[in-house]
Amino acid sequence: MKDLEKLWTVVAKNASKDDVTAITHFLQGINAKQQWEYTRYINATLHMHGEFYADHSIISIPNSLLIQNSIQVPHGGILATIADAAMGGLASRAAPLGKNVVTTNLTMNYIATTTAPILYAKGTFIHRGNKTFVMQCTIEDSYQRRLATSSATFFVIDKRT
């Protein structure tokens, strides 16, 4: 704990306005996980919210400083992350009892950049087999501008206990 306090003192002392914004966003996510609003750190730090239905899912995250690249737009890896979350979350909920899924392939097609405040990933099924699920995803911003499309294959595995 002492090392964390030392690091915090140095970071806070040297923090720019953007640093304060990014650190606040990050710490709010960690705090939300501590309050059981999230079960995974990645979902908490991205402030990720998901809605899951029988045939589709919608994942949303704010376009914060933490996800932006050097030209201040969402990093492509973050778009891949929310695409995987949208498709994988839907696939895992559709897996048979006692089973789960893992991503075996993920393809991204990047179309546009954005500075919009919210990003949305909508996942749907292409194929639901016994051993594999094939999914697709469209990523848009809060202005309904398409940013990327994605497809993925998920392998059905035994659930780990």
C-alpha positions, -999 to +999 in steps of 0.1 A: +000+000+000+029+023+007+042+019-028+008+029-042+006+059-020+041+070-031+032+065-068-001+084-063+018+114-047+041+116-077+014+112-103-010+137-086+018+163-081+027+162-118-009+157-132-020+178-162-057+186-167-060+156-191-042+134-166-068+144-140-096+136-164-081+102-173-072+092-137-107+102-125-124+081-152-101+051-144-106+054-106-144+058-110-144+025-129-123+007-102-146+021-076-177+008-095-161-026-096-155-025-058-192-017-054-200-048-076-214-028-105-189-047-126-173-081-123-143-075-147-117-048-145-118-042-183-155-035-182-151-013-152-122+008-165-139+012-199-173+020-182-188-007-204-225-013-204-242-043-221-277-052-231-282-088-241-313-102-259-320-135-276-308-124-310-285-094-304-265-075-279-255-038-275-223-027-258-216+009-251-186+028-238-179+065-234-152+080-257-129+089-229-092+100-230-083+065-218-093+049-251-080+075-275-049+071-297-024+098-307-049+116-329-075+118-301-099+092-316-108+058-303-079+033-307-087+005-331-078-021-304-106-006-283-131-010-311-119-047-314-124-051-277-160-038-277-168-059-308-154-090-291-175-081-259-207-077-279-203-109-299-187-130-272-211-118-245-241-128-267-224-161-277-216-171-241-252-165-231-264-187-260-240-215-251-256-247-238-258-253-201-223-262-188-206-247-218-189-214-226-172-199-256-137-186-265-128-164-295-109-183-322-109-156-349-117-119-350-117-097-381-121-060-380-129-036-409-123+000-399-144+026-417-143+059-399-130+078-368-151+098-344-150+123-316-186+115-306-192+110-269-204+073-269-195+042-289-219+013-295-212-022-307-241-044-318-235-081-320-256-107-339-255-143-349-246-156-384-244-193-374-251-212-342-236-246-344-229-273-318-191-266-317-188-231-332-208-198-333-201-173-361-210-137-352-210-102-367-208-068-352-214-032-363-198-004-343-214+031-345-210+063-326-237+083-308-243+102-340-252+068-357-221+070-379-207+035-387-171+032-375-163-004-381-177-039-388-164-071-374-169-108-376-157-135-353-158-173-347-163-187-312-155-222-302-178-239-277-159-253-247-167-269-213-173-242-187-144-239-163-153-242-126 
